[in-house]
Amino acid sequence: MMKVIFYFLIREYLLIHMSTQPEILQFILDKSVNALVDITYIHRYSQATLTYKLLFELSRLRIDLGLPTDRHIVSFPKYITITFLAGYLRSSRNRILEEIIKLEKRNIVLSRKPLVVDLKKNKTSLLSTAV
């Protein structure tokens, strides 16, 4: 459940403080811009294809897990399975399997068990499938 807090300020009070303390105005502008950037990112990600999401999340998982690469090839731990990815991406196992098969045909996914990915081809494909 999301917690929302509303603050009610008297307009003149806020305007006086913003004019005498510019850091308050800058703080409000910074927070507003950050919120708009977050909303835009979430919207773009929600509109992306499953292929893009899968490639993107595999890149993030590699970084988050600190996995080593050997000539742009990364081998994921055994627990990163199709079932794991389906839950992680909130998709069905069949849809993830279809995408993995497509990526195998393009030589981005080199193996399913353990999952082995060519990062160089992943990056190229990720850029070409961007929304």
Contacts in CASP RR format, 6 or more apart in sequence:
PFRMAT RR
TARGET T0000
AUTHOR 0000-0000-0000
METHOD contacts of the structure
MODEL  1
MMKVIFYFLIREYLLIHMSTQPEILQFILDKSVNALVDITYIHRYSQATL
TYKLLFELSRLRIDLGLPTDRHIVSFPKYITITFLAGYLRSSRNRILEEI
IKLEKRNIVLSRKPLVVDLKKNKTSLLSTAV
17 24 0 8 1.000
18 24 0 8 1.000
18 25 0 8 1.000
18 28 0 8 1.000
44 131 0 8 1.000
45 53 0 8 1.000
47 131 0 8 1.000
48 56 0 8 1.000
48 130 0 8 1.000
48 131 0 8 1.000
49 129 0 8 1.000
49 131 0 8 1.000
50 89 0 8 1.000
50 91 0 8 1.000
50 95 0 8 1.000
50 96 0 8 1.000
50 99 0 8 1.000
51 99 0 8 1.000
51 102 0 8 1.000
51 103 0 8 1.000
51 125 0 8 1.000
51 129 0 8 1.000
52 126 0 8 1.000
52 129 0 8 1.000
52 130 0 8 1.000
52 131 0 8 1.000
53 89 0 8 1.000
54 85 0 8 1.000
54 89 0 8 1.000
54 96 0 8 1.000
54 99 0 8 1.000
54 100 0 8 1.000
54 103 0 8 1.000
55 103 0 8 1.000
55 108 0 8 1.000
55 122 0 8 1.000
55 125 0 8 1.000
55 126 0 8 1.000
55 129 0 8 1.000
56 126 0 8 1.000
57 85 0 8 1.000
57 88 0 8 1.000
57 89 0 8 1.000
58 76 0 8 1.000
58 115 0 8 1.000
58 117 0 8 1.000
58 122 0 8 1.000
59 119 0 8 1.000
59 122 0 8 1.000
59 123 0 8 1.000
59 126 0 8 1.000
61 67 0 8 1.000
61 76 0 8 1.000
61 80 0 8 1.000
62 69 0 8 1.000
62 74 0 8 1.000
62 76 0 8 1.000
62 117 0 8 1.000
62 119 0 8 1.000
65 76 0 8 1.000
65 77 0 8 1.000
67 74 0 8 1.000
67 75 0 8 1.000
67 76 0 8 1.000
67 77 0 8 1.000
68 74 0 8 1.000
69 119 0 8 1.000
72 118 0 8 1.000
72 119 0 8 1.000
72 120 0 8 1.000
73 110 0 8 1.000
73 116 0 8 1.000
73 117 0 8 1.000
73 118 0 8 1.000
73 119 0 8 1.000
74 116 0 8 1.000
74 117 0 8 1.000
74 119 0 8 1.000
75 111 0 8 1.000
75 114 0 8 1.000
75 115 0 8 1.000
75 116 0 8 1.000
76 114 0 8 1.000
76 115 0 8 1.000
76 116 0 8 1.000
76 117 0 8 1.000
77 114 0 8 1.000
78 113 0 8 1.000
78 114 0 8 1.000
80 114 0 8 1.000
80 115 0 8 1.000
81 113 0 8 1.000
81 115 0 8 1.000
82 93 0 8 1.000
82 96 0 8 1.000
82 97 0 8 1.000
82 100 0 8 1.000
82 112 0 8 1.000
83 93 0 8 1.000
85 91 0 8 1.000
85 96 0 8 1.000
86 92 0 8 1.000
86 93 0 8 1.000
86 95 0 8 1.000
86 96 0 8 1.000
89 96 0 8 1.000
100 109 0 8 1.000
100 112 0 8 1.000
103 109 0 8 1.000
103 125 0 8 1.000
104 110 0 8 1.000
104 112 0 8 1.000
106 121 0 8 1.000
106 125 0 8 1.000
107 118 0 8 1.000
107 121 0 8 1.000
108 117 0 8 1.000
108 118 0 8 1.000
108 121 0 8 1.000
108 122 0 8 1.000
108 125 0 8 1.000
109 115 0 8 1.000
109 116 0 8 1.000
109 117 0 8 1.000
109 118 0 8 1.000
110 116 0 8 1.000
110 117 0 8 1.000
110 118 0 8 1.000
END
